[in-house]
Amino acid sequence: MTESAAPLPVSNAQKFWVIAGFYGFLLILPLVSCTTAPPRNVNDACAIFAEYDDWYPDAKAASRRWNVPIPVVLAIIHQESAFRADAQPPRRWYLGFIPGARPSSAYGYSQALDGTWDRYTAATGNQGADRDDFDDAVDFIGWYINETTRRTGIARSDAYNQYLAYHEGQEGFVRGSYWRKPWLMERARKVRRQAARYSAQLARCPPQRLAGN
């Protein structure tokens, strides 16, 4: 019978990292648990607003402030994040297990980049805005659509071209950068179809399902 091996000594550094990891987990746990889950049916505008009854007043406020159609705003969110509050572009991975950088700073419902979000908060004075808050995200998209209309003349209701400008930026749209991206034009067609579906759904939606209507 062999003797049991003596336990290996644990260094102070190892103890530190174990404790730090534990408390780090406790710190991020509330953030993870507080993230709003996507609606169960992201393809139905009535179902979205019935599930989250504070979202319709938020969308309506953005629509009135920037004179933009709610269906176009929703269709952009549907395409960009599928209504995931903490959506981010996937990381690059090296050797299958080493995490690399994300391809961009896009984050939240609107997938706004850091710089574009900073422009929005500076222009509107909404310094406390967060990309993972639905009310701020719809206001941001309304602002961006309004800016696109002001700078390019695209109608606010033109979901196809508004999405192209949203993805490429207004200057990129004017340069026609999307012509070299057939996949992007197909994505914009999807946004146009989704906006049309949302519009038809909202027209038939019972008023009592739209909180704040």
Secondary structure, 3 states (H helix, E strand, C coil): CCCCCCCCCCCHHHHHHHHHHHHHHHHHHHHHHHCCCCCCCCCCHHHHHHHCCCHHHHHHHHHHHHCCCHHHHHHHHHHHCCCCCCCCCCCCEECCCEECCCCCCCECCCCECHHHHHHHHHHHCCCCCCCCCHHHHHHHHHHHHHHHHHHHCCCCCCHHHHHHHHHHCHHHHHHCHHHHCHHHHHHHHHHHHHHHHHHHHHHHCCHHHCCCC
